[in-house]
Amino acid sequence: MRGRVFFFYGTLTHEHDNPTSAAAMRLLEPIGHGAVRGELHVVAHGAGWYPVLTPRRQGGWVQGWLYSPRQGFDRRMLTRLDRYEEADRRWPEYRRKRVNVRIGVRRVLAEAYIHARPLHPGLRRVPSGDFSAFVARCGAKSFASGTGKGARR
């Protein structure tokens, strides 16, 4: 799994407290803050808010973090991330795709979970492109934060 880089912009970052992000952060090394061209929307779920990224060639930026796998990051962890993001289903909510991430003046190719379904009117746009700031500003709870083992979307 070495050589891979991941871009997380929502509940999988170190800024959120859920079992899947906690497990992933033990096996990922933060590289730094980055941004991807696109739009960010949020979904209200009974277990808290979560974001969806829709890439765009022009327009806004979605804020997030780049991570590099540490020793021990393996296919099982990647499968767990895919399952959490529902990228492993017949009709997935997300697809893991490569995106160009701006980190400072550099560009890095990284894997990110991109929204795989059509946008619908129930989604709320986040103009700042920053999910963590949205959650803090609204006093909202991010998806599965503070939950016990095995929480899934």
ZAZAVEX-173407 format. One record per residue (C-alpha): residue number from 1; y, x, z. Coordinates in Angstrom, 1 decimal. Layout:
<sites>
+------+--------+--------+--------+
: resi :  north :   east :     up :
+------+--------+--------+--------+
:  NUM :      Y :      X :      Z :
...
+------+--------+--------+--------+
</sites>
This chain:
<sites>
+------+--------+--------+--------+
: resi :  north :   east :     up :
+------+--------+--------+--------+
:    1 :    0.0 :    0.0 :    0.0 :
:    2 :    2.3 :    3.0 :    0.0 :
:    3 :    5.0 :    3.0 :   -2.5 :
:    4 :    5.7 :   -0.7 :   -2.1 :
:    5 :    9.0 :   -1.9 :   -0.9 :
:    6 :    9.7 :   -5.4 :    0.4 :
:    7 :   12.9 :   -7.4 :    0.5 :
:    8 :   12.9 :  -10.1 :    3.2 :
:    9 :   15.9 :  -12.4 :    3.6 :
:   10 :   14.7 :  -15.1 :    6.1 :
:   11 :   12.2 :  -15.7 :    8.8 :
:   12 :   10.2 :  -12.6 :    8.0 :
:   13 :   13.0 :  -10.2 :    9.0 :
:   14 :   13.2 :   -8.4 :   12.3 :
:   15 :   16.1 :  -10.8 :   13.2 :
:   16 :   13.7 :  -13.7 :   13.7 :
:   17 :   11.1 :  -14.3 :   16.4 :
:   18 :    7.9 :  -15.7 :   15.1 :
:   19 :    4.3 :  -14.4 :   15.2 :
:   20 :    4.1 :  -13.4 :   11.5 :
:   21 :    7.3 :  -11.5 :   11.5 :
:   22 :    6.4 :   -9.8 :   14.7 :
:   23 :    3.0 :   -8.7 :   13.3 :
:   24 :    4.6 :   -7.5 :   10.0 :
:   25 :    7.4 :   -5.5 :   11.8 :
:   26 :    4.8 :   -3.4 :   13.6 :
:   27 :    3.6 :   -2.2 :   10.2 :
:   28 :    6.9 :   -2.0 :    8.3 :
:   29 :    9.7 :    0.5 :    8.5 :
:   30 :   13.2 :   -0.8 :    8.0 :
:   31 :   15.0 :    0.9 :    5.1 :
:   32 :   18.3 :   -0.9 :    5.4 :
:   33 :   20.4 :   -3.9 :    4.5 :
:   34 :   20.3 :   -5.0 :    0.9 :
:   35 :   21.3 :   -7.9 :   -1.4 :
:   36 :   19.8 :   -9.7 :   -4.4 :
:   37 :   21.7 :  -11.7 :   -7.0 :
:   38 :   21.0 :  -15.3 :   -6.5 :
:   39 :   21.5 :  -18.5 :   -4.4 :
:   40 :   20.2 :  -19.2 :   -1.0 :
:   41 :   19.3 :  -22.7 :    0.2 :
:   42 :   17.8 :  -23.8 :    3.5 :
:   43 :   15.2 :  -26.3 :    4.3 :
:   44 :   15.2 :  -28.3 :    7.5 :
:   45 :   11.6 :  -28.4 :    8.9 :
:   46 :   10.3 :  -29.8 :   12.2 :
:   47 :    9.6 :  -26.3 :   13.3 :
:   48 :   13.1 :  -25.0 :   12.4 :
:   49 :   15.1 :  -24.0 :    9.3 :
:   50 :   13.8 :  -21.6 :    6.6 :
:   51 :   15.5 :  -20.3 :    3.5 :
:   52 :   14.6 :  -20.3 :   -0.2 :
:   53 :   15.9 :  -17.7 :   -2.7 :
:   54 :   16.6 :  -18.7 :   -6.3 :
:   55 :   17.4 :  -15.6 :   -8.4 :
:   56 :   20.4 :  -15.7 :  -10.7 :
:   57 :   21.7 :  -13.0 :  -13.0 :
:   58 :   25.3 :  -13.9 :  -12.1 :
:   59 :   26.9 :  -15.5 :   -9.1 :
:   60 :   26.4 :  -14.9 :   -5.5 :
:   61 :   24.3 :  -12.5 :   -3.4 :
:   62 :   21.5 :  -13.2 :   -1.0 :
:   63 :   21.6 :  -10.9 :    2.0 :
:   64 :   18.4 :   -9.4 :    3.5 :
:   65 :   16.6 :   -6.3 :    4.6 :
:   66 :   14.4 :   -3.7 :    2.8 :
:   67 :   11.1 :   -2.6 :    4.4 :
:   68 :    8.6 :    0.1 :    3.6 :
:   69 :    4.9 :   -0.2 :    4.7 :
:   70 :    3.8 :    2.1 :    7.5 :
:   71 :    0.3 :    3.4 :    7.9 :
:   72 :   -2.0 :    0.5 :    8.7 :
:   73 :   -0.2 :   -2.0 :    6.4 :
:   74 :   -3.1 :   -3.3 :    4.3 :
:   75 :   -4.4 :   -6.1 :    2.1 :
:   76 :   -5.0 :   -8.2 :    5.2 :
:   77 :   -1.4 :   -8.1 :    6.2 :
:   78 :   -0.3 :   -8.8 :    2.7 :
:   79 :   -2.6 :  -11.8 :    2.6 :
:   80 :   -1.1 :  -13.0 :    5.9 :
:   81 :    2.4 :  -12.7 :    4.5 :
:   82 :    1.3 :  -14.6 :    1.4 :
:   83 :   -0.3 :  -17.3 :    3.5 :
:   84 :    2.8 :  -17.7 :    5.7 :
:   85 :    5.0 :  -18.0 :    2.6 :
:   86 :    2.5 :  -20.4 :    1.1 :
:   87 :    2.3 :  -18.1 :   -1.9 :
:   88 :   -1.5 :  -18.4 :   -1.8 :
:   89 :   -1.8 :  -22.0 :   -2.8 :
:   90 :   -2.5 :  -23.8 :   -6.0 :
:   91 :    1.1 :  -25.2 :   -5.9 :
:   92 :    2.9 :  -22.4 :   -4.1 :
:   93 :    6.2 :  -22.8 :   -2.4 :
:   94 :    7.0 :  -19.1 :   -3.1 :
:   95 :    5.8 :  -16.4 :   -5.4 :
:   96 :    5.9 :  -12.8 :   -4.5 :
:   97 :    7.9 :  -11.1 :   -7.3 :
:   98 :    9.7 :   -7.9 :   -8.0 :
:   99 :   13.5 :   -8.1 :   -7.7 :
:  100 :   16.4 :   -5.7 :   -8.1 :
:  101 :   17.9 :   -5.1 :   -4.7 :
:  102 :   21.3 :   -3.5 :   -4.2 :
:  103 :   21.4 :   -1.2 :   -1.1 :
:  104 :   24.8 :    0.5 :   -0.9 :
:  105 :   25.5 :    2.0 :   -4.3 :
:  106 :   21.8 :    2.2 :   -5.2 :
:  107 :   19.4 :   -0.3 :   -6.8 :
:  108 :   15.8 :   -0.5 :   -5.6 :
:  109 :   12.9 :   -2.5 :   -7.1 :
:  110 :   11.2 :   -4.5 :   -4.3 :
:  111 :    8.8 :   -7.4 :   -3.8 :
:  112 :   10.3 :  -10.6 :   -2.5 :
:  113 :    9.2 :  -14.2 :   -1.9 :
:  114 :   11.0 :  -16.3 :   -4.5 :
:  115 :   11.2 :  -20.1 :   -4.4 :
:  116 :    8.6 :  -21.4 :   -6.8 :
:  117 :    9.5 :  -25.1 :   -6.9 :
:  118 :   12.4 :  -27.0 :   -8.4 :
:  119 :   15.4 :  -27.3 :   -6.1 :
:  120 :   15.9 :  -30.8 :   -4.8 :
:  121 :   18.9 :  -32.6 :   -3.3 :
:  122 :   17.5 :  -32.2 :    0.3 :
:  123 :   18.2 :  -28.5 :    0.2 :
:  124 :   21.4 :  -27.2 :    1.7 :
:  125 :   23.2 :  -24.3 :    0.0 :
:  126 :   24.3 :  -21.3 :    2.0 :
:  127 :   27.3 :  -19.9 :    0.2 :
:  128 :   27.4 :  -16.7 :    2.2 :
:  129 :   23.8 :  -16.0 :    1.2 :
:  130 :   23.0 :  -14.9 :    4.7 :
:  131 :   20.3 :  -16.9 :    6.5 :
:  132 :   20.7 :  -15.1 :    9.9 :
:  133 :   24.4 :  -15.8 :    9.9 :
:  134 :   23.8 :  -19.5 :    9.0 :
:  135 :   21.3 :  -19.9 :   11.9 :
:  136 :   23.7 :  -18.2 :   14.3 :
:  137 :   26.8 :  -20.2 :   13.1 :
:  138 :   25.0 :  -23.5 :   13.2 :
:  139 :   23.2 :  -22.9 :   16.5 :
:  140 :   20.0 :  -23.7 :   14.5 :
:  141 :   16.5 :  -22.6 :   15.2 :
:  142 :   14.8 :  -20.5 :   12.5 :
:  143 :   11.3 :  -21.6 :   11.5 :
:  144 :    8.6 :  -21.1 :   14.2 :
:  145 :   10.9 :  -19.0 :   16.3 :
:  146 :    9.7 :  -18.4 :   19.8 :
:  147 :    6.3 :  -20.0 :   19.0 :
:  148 :    2.9 :  -18.9 :   20.0 :
:  149 :    0.3 :  -17.2 :   17.9 :
:  150 :   -0.7 :  -18.7 :   14.6 :
:  151 :    2.5 :  -20.7 :   13.7 :
:  152 :    2.6 :  -21.3 :   10.0 :
:  153 :    4.8 :  -23.1 :    7.6 :
+------+--------+--------+--------+
</sites>
